[in-house]
Amino acid sequence: MILLLQCCFFFQSFIRLGHESGLYFDLKYFEDIVLEGRWDETENYLSAFTKVMDNKFSIKMYFELRKQKYFEALEV
């Protein structure tokens, strides 16, 4: 849930990026794959818009995704 809130915080940046680049960030799709725990697909989708080391926000988003993926792997 925290990850989702953090992703929503970055939504404004994605909207601006979409306007500048002509790419469209589908927040609903992103939310769905996060909630379903499809972590590889989540990272692949996100990487179309930002790379891990692009800025401090990207680093934080990838960190949170990978942290959640790790925690879920521990539960299995």
Secondary structure by P-SEA (a helix, b strand, c coil): caaaaaaaaaaaaaaaaaaaccccccaaaaaaaaaacaaaaaaaaaaacccccccaaaaaaaaaaaaaaaaaaaac
